[in-house]
Amino acid sequence: MASASPPNMEKLRKSLRFLKNNGLKVKLGKNIRNTYGYLAGTDIERLEDFHCMIADPTIKAIFFAKGGYGTGRLASCIDYELISKNPKIIWGYSDITYLHTAIRQSTNLVTFHGPMLESDVARDDFDHLSKDMFNQLFKRTTLRYSEKIAALNVLVEGKASGKLVGGNLSLLTSTLGTPYEIDVKGNILLIEDVNEEPYRVDSMLNQLKYANKLTKANGIIVGDFANTEPKRSPSLQMEEVFQHYFSSLTCPVMTGFKIGHCLPHFAVPLGAQTTMNTENKLVTIEPGVI
């Protein structure tokens, strides 16, 4: 289904072959082809698809077709009790961050921050590691992220544990002051974003700082920040922005994770117990599927 922007149906059909090749039967949302401006249908239509899939006992997992904009508009109308009574895999990222946060904090269920069907899986260069991340849905899997995947940079040394929370930085910032405000206390905070210049990331991290979100986290994992080169001069570099906001924290902070709008895309279960250790640059995440 699509909770945000309308997907390209040709690309979506291509991505569905990947799911079918993994032994899954596919059922599309009734309103998947609808459009309403920059949205994949009206709020009522998108909400109807979501609730129908949650209530349908034959559906074991919901994969979102695409990110974009509009998921947050649904948060206040979602039946969280229905979700609690019918727990199932919920998979996506980017704009779906709003939904991940609202569902976890309302139901205490684990959801999955992973590649989108239309925008990622359908790509010709969708890589083996990203494909393999779907395997965690079929069997109990403890994930381990080390520098075997990509180089990591330690900004603050230390060890920490807690539930993994977060996702797209701009969406997390947009929850502040709402009933769905991200709760980071005692948790490991993950952030990532795309198409945001350093000055924009600076502004969003400043807002998180003043909202006391950075100091309440047990640890911070900085994922991929794609297409964020400054278009104005002079400008701070993204690394300088991270250094400014994170270097004075007492919790461990590492950057460089291939989590977000990137390939490979390391998919993670949000809400799962997580440990991070900067000494060996290792993050371990408990299974999201039991």
C-alpha positions, 0 to 999 in steps of 0.5 A: 500500500501507499501511505504517502506519495503515489508510486510509479506502478510500472516500478512497483510491479517490477518490485513485486517480482522480488517479493514473489520470488521470495515465496510471498503472495502479494495483495495490493491495496484497493486504492494503490492507484489513486492520486490526490495532488502529491498524495496517493489518494485522500486521507480516508482512502489511504487510511482505509487501505491500511486498516483493511490490511491490518484487519485481514488475517491472511495478510502477514506483512505490510510493505509500503510502496513509496515514501514522499509526503503525507503519512503523518496526516494519518496518525491521529485517525489510526486505530492503534487498538486494531494494530495491537490486536492484529500485530504484523510486519510493517516495513518501510522508511523515510516518510514512514518514520512518522508511522513507525514512531506513532505505532511503537509508542502507542502499541510497543510493537516492533516495526521495520526500517527497510527499503521501499518497493518502488523507490529501492527494490525496483532499482536495477542496482538493488544489491545483494546485501539489501536483498538479504535484509528481508531474510530477517522477516522469515527467521529469528535473526540477530543483526550485527553491523560492523565495518565489514559493511562500511567504514564507521566514524566514532564521534563519542566513545562508549558503550550503550544499550536500549531500544532502537528508535528514530529514522528520518531526521526531518520526520522526527523533527516534525513530531515535536510538540505533537502527541506522537513526539519521538521518545528517546529517553533510554533508547538508541536514536537512529537518524538519517536523511536525504536532499538536505543541505548542512544548514537544514540538518543544523536547524533540525539537530538544533531543534532536537537539542533544545527539545532535550532529545540528544541528551536523553538518548543512551546512544546515537547512530547516524545513518546515511545523509544522501545528496546533502552537499551544500549548494551555497558558499560559504558553508559548513560541511555535514561532518562539522555539523555533526561534530558541533551537536554530538561531540559534547554528549556523554553517550556514544555516537557513531556515524557512517551507517548505511541505513537510509536513502542509500545502497546497500540499505541495512534494514533494522527493526525499530523497537528492538533491543540494541547495543553499541560499542565504539571500541570494536565499532559494533552494533548488535540488534536483537531479532525483530521477528520472534 
